[in-house]
Amino acid sequence: QEQLVESGGGLVQAGGSLRLSCVTSGRTFGTKSMAWFRQAPGKERDFVAVIIGSGGTNYADSVKGRFTISRDNAKNTVYLQMNNLKPEDTAVYYCNVPDLGLWGKGTLVTVSS
């Protein structure tokens, strides 16, 4: 069965960095787009970044220049490098395969001021 498992979340001070990982299992997603979303407390789930099969990327305006999405198809893993974190980045971060409507269970990122 296809699964997405996120890791790498935690507590960090403002200005710090974290790298999230999303490992896929059950099948390979090398040709499919992979995305990160996030959901802050009391808010809707929002788009963060996407990487398509060819490696092209797109980002939400709020994270451009600070976050970088990448993928290692050999490891079936998608990453989200988050730099210069801000308190407003606090959220549960979810990995997603848009074509399949597949979601992970999320990893919590908390940024203290």
N, C-alpha and C positions, 0 to 999 in steps of 0.2 A: 504494500500500500504506500502511496506517495505521502511523504511527510516533509515538513519544513521545521527545523529546530533552530531557534535563535539563541545567541549567547553573547556575552560581553558587556551587558549592562552593569550599572552600578551607580555609586555616589561619587560625584566629582565636583570640585569647586569651579566657579565661573572662570572662564579662560582656559580650562583644562581640556583634555582630549580623551576620547574613548574610541575603540574600534569594535563595532558589532559584526558578528558573523552569522550567517544563515546557511546551515548545511542541509542539503536536500538528499532524500533517500527514496528508494523505491523505483526511481527512474532518473535519467539524466535530463537536464533542462538546458543543455548547451545552446540550443537554437531558439530558445524562448526568452522573452523579456522577463526580467526579474525586478521587483520593486520593493521599496521600503515605504511604509506608512507609519504614522504615529498618532496616538490618542492621548491627549492631556486629560487630567481629571475634569469631569463634567463637560467635556467637549466632544465633538464628532471626530472620527478618524480622518486624518488628513494625509494627502500625498506628500512624500518627502523627496524621493528620487527613483529613477528607473534606469535600467541598463538593458539595451536590446541585444539580440543575438550577435550582431556585428560589432558590438562594443560601444555604440553610441549611447550617450547619456543625456538625461534631462533632470532638472532640479526645481524644487519649489523656490520661489524668490527669497523666502525667509532663510534658506540655508545655502544659497549660492555663494561660492567663494570660501565656505567654511567646511562643507561636507563633500566627501568624494565617494561615489559608489564604484565598485569594481567587482570582477568575478574571476574565479579560477575554475575553469571547467574540468580540469583534471582532478580537482578536489571536490567537485560538485558544491562549491561554496561561493556565496556572494557576501561582500563586505560593505560596511558603511563606516568610513573613517570620518570622525566628527572632531573638528578642531574649534578652538575659540568658543567653547560651549557657553550658553547663556541660560539663566534660570528659566526663560520661556521655552527652552528645549526640553524641559522636564516632561516626560511622557512614557507610555509603553510603546515600544517600537516593534512593528510587525513586518515580517517578510511576506511577500506575496508573489504568486505567479498569475498575472492578470488573465492570460488566456484560459486558465483552468479554474479560476476563482478559488485558488488554493491559498490558505493562510497558515502561518505558524501561530504559536500560542503567545508570542511576544516576550520581550525582555525590557525590564524597567530601567530607565535612565533618569537619575535625579541630579539636578545641577543646583548647588547651593550658592547663594550670593555672598 
